[in-house]
Amino acid sequence: MPKVSSRARLTFEWGATHKRGGRLISRQVSIQPPPPISCVKPTCLVKYIIKSWRYVLVLLYHKYRAEYAEKYPDIYILWKYRTGEDSPEGIWLTIWEIIKLRTRRRITWLKQKKYATRG
């Protein structure tokens, strides 16, 4: 039975885990989309658009976090990237986490190459 939790007004359902040698590599998550719009007032429309953007950004965060954890199974990374728990709540925090996940290894690789050539 998958574990269900609610955070940032979204419902998460924790599913499949990928383990290697008894160690957790990554855990997948399923997120319920926001309910359909219920009224046609502009304020309801704006609220629905914000909820939809939050949903899309959290989906992207979990996609990139799972890719990051799968790409580096033997390297120590933060536990939140392996499990998916403690996902960011706000839109700006989610964008910042996506930026960190997309650039983290590239920046580390560039630093290592720079230090290796100084020799």
N, C-alpha and C positions, 0 to 999 in steps of 0.2 A: 504494500500500500504506500503510495507516494506521500511525502510530507507536504502539507499545504500551509503557507503563511501569507500574511498580508503586510505590505509595506508600501509607503508612498501612494496609498489608495489604489494599489495594483495587487492582484492575487497571484502569488507564485506557487507553482507546483514542482517540487523537486523530484527528478526522475532518475534516469540512468547514471551510473557512475562508471568511470574508467579507472581501473586499478592495474598496476603492474607490480608483481612481486609483493602483494599485500599493501603497497603504498598507493594512496589516492593520487591520481593524475589530474582528473577533472570530474566535475559533476554537472550534468545538464539541468536546465530549468525550463519550464513552460510557463508562459505568462498569459493570463486571460486579457483579451482586449477590453477597452472601455465600453460600457453599454452604449447603445445607439442614442442619438440625440432625441430628447423628449419634447422639446418645445422649439418654436421658431423665432423666439426673441433674439436680438443681437447678443445679449449677454449670455444666453445659453449657447449660442453658436461659438462665441469666443472661448467659453469654458470648455466646450467639446474639443476645439482645436488645440487648446493647451494640454488637455488630457491625452489627445492623440499624439502630440509631439513628445510628451513625457513617455508614453508607451513605446514609441519608435526608438527614442534614445536609450531607454532601458534595454530594449531588445538588442540594439547595436552593442551596448556595453557588454551584455552577456555573451554575444557572439565573439567579440574580440577577446574577452577574458578567457573563454574556452579555447580559442585558437592559441592564445599566449601560453596557457597551461599545457596544451598538447604539444606545442613546439619545443618547450623546455621542460621535459619531464624530470630530468635529473638535476637541474639547477635549482637552488633555493629561491623561491619566489614567495610573496606574501600569501598567507593561507586564504585570504578572501578571494584571490584570483583562482585558486583551485576549487573552492567550495561554492562560490557564488553568493555566499551570505554577506551581509552588510553591503548590499548594493546601494549606490548613492540615491538620495531621495529627491533632490531638486534638479531642475533642468541644468543649471550651471555646473553643479557638482558632477552630474553625469557627463556633460561635455568635457570637463577637465579630466575625468577618469578615462574617457575614450582617447583623448589626446595623449595621456600618459601611456596607455596600452599600445597605441599605434607607434609611438616614437621611442619607447624605453630601450629596446634592444638595439635599435639603430644607433642611438647616441652612445650606448655602452660599447658597441662594436667600433665606432669611430674613435672613441677614446683609447681603446686597447690597441688599435692599429697605429695611432699616433705615438703612443708610448713605445710600441715595439720597434718603430723605425728610428728612434733616437739612439738606441743601443749602445 
